[in-house]
Amino acid sequence: MKKFFSLLAAVMLAMSAFAQQTTLEQADAISNNESAGGGASPATEVHFDGKGWWNYVKVLAADDMEGRETGSLGLHKAQEYVVEQLKQAGLEPAGAKGFYQPVHFVSRQIMEKDSSLALLHKGTIVPLTLGEDAIFSTRIDLAPAVEAPLVFAGYGLSVPENHYDDLSGLDLRGKVAVIVAGAPEEIPGALASHYQSAGERWKALHKAGAVGVIAILNPNAMDIPWSRISANRAHPNMALKDAGFDETAGQALAVTFNPEKAAKLFEDSGHTWQEILDLAKDRKPLPRFPLANAIKARAAVNRKEVESANLVALLPGVDPKLKDEYVVLSAHLDHLGIGEPIHGDRIYNGAMDNASGSAVLLDVLRTLKPRTLKRSVLFVFVTAEEKGLLGSRYFTTHPTVKPGSMIANINIDMFLPIVPLKVLTVYGLAESDLGDTAREVAQSLGVNVQPDPEPQRNAFIRSDQYNFIRHGVPALAMGVGFEKGSPEQEIFKAWRTQRYHAPSDDLDQPVELEAAGKYEEIIRGLAVRAADDEQRPQWKANSFFRRYAPMAARAQ
């Protein structure tokens, strides 16, 4: 089946020339109408049927792209294809080197045969089995050896805005904090997600004196079964080469623990894992206490330098004043590359994650012509999202346009058109009036809008819009949604369990082309509205993230 779709992708490359020409002719017609009318057309004047989008997905998620691992030949091949599409659409290069913005990384891979984990319990060494009990995380720069007492720190969160602090009264000096992934229900979703980010959580733990973290996955919020997490535990992680980006400096140990094996951590502590799990399931506050165990870790890590790039393209605006402001449409082009085989398949194609988002950008940009919108539009295809949002972090820290000139970000990541689009989930809906505009555009197309129905999954901080937000740019991510308790929710849950970060996220899966087309209409409509509105999007007065906006913007 894989070979069949590789051949199909090659055929589609040839067939897509006709489709792309048709789209260009449509775009020309739209451009002529806009020029005559003195403004951009509303979203309803462009109809997407999903077929053009799927043609792009077929190219980007084909086997010959080899899963588009950051720094790989497969990703470079995908980038060359995207650049060719940008040139054909008449967009201008806006990177540091043409369309490219080079980004340098350090790759870190655990050498498991030379590494070990064990508990020290009442003077006895209790070995842990890597892969079965726990795994090392190379998202941080692991120390070669760590031996330290363990303290259970609940969710490990300190949230001043809610007067909530799991670390208050705990002695964490020189110790490793054991935490459960998640947050109590009393903390609002977006705020809880922010403080669960690696940098924010470590900031509080480091201040309290901790030297490392053991995170127990919450089985009630796991997207991927442990077996699949474990299978790819030796896959390299990356960090930005510039040490100034290191938000986990001082962290010597990072371990992820299998929830099915977590009971052994709590032996002789006066508490049980089942007690903790029952509370965490309902997002209740957790007790905090010293554990009777210590951890002994030895980590051997292979390090090497890797180079990749973000792609940045410009659609110039027409207004003399507003053309120097930018609406940013972003999507990550990278995925996981080649990994451990599942059912004999080693290529992690990433069709929905995130060839789908990159394909939306390519399909939408062909319906927009230069100098027809008041503001300029940047199309940014970022790298290394799967490594911890690294490409977008680099871009938002080192933008290729004037700092402060990006006024909105619309990010597309795994929007999952696997059911009809009746409900649109908008991440960040209540944080800025960009969310209000998204609601208006969606409702004009007969689509209801809702905030994140599953805040415990932390989707708000798990994609590239989060880095734009941290630089003061009002930003949204949106996806095809479902009503809680509906059959559609079960379809999404099954997709994440079976296909998310698996080789089966490939071209041999059912998609709803009509849902994809309507989603594209919403994306285009929102981009046009943001580019043509006289007023740039504003943070809501009660949004926590308003603090990241420039002082002048906060004063408005």
Disulfide bonds with the S-S distance in Angstrom:
none
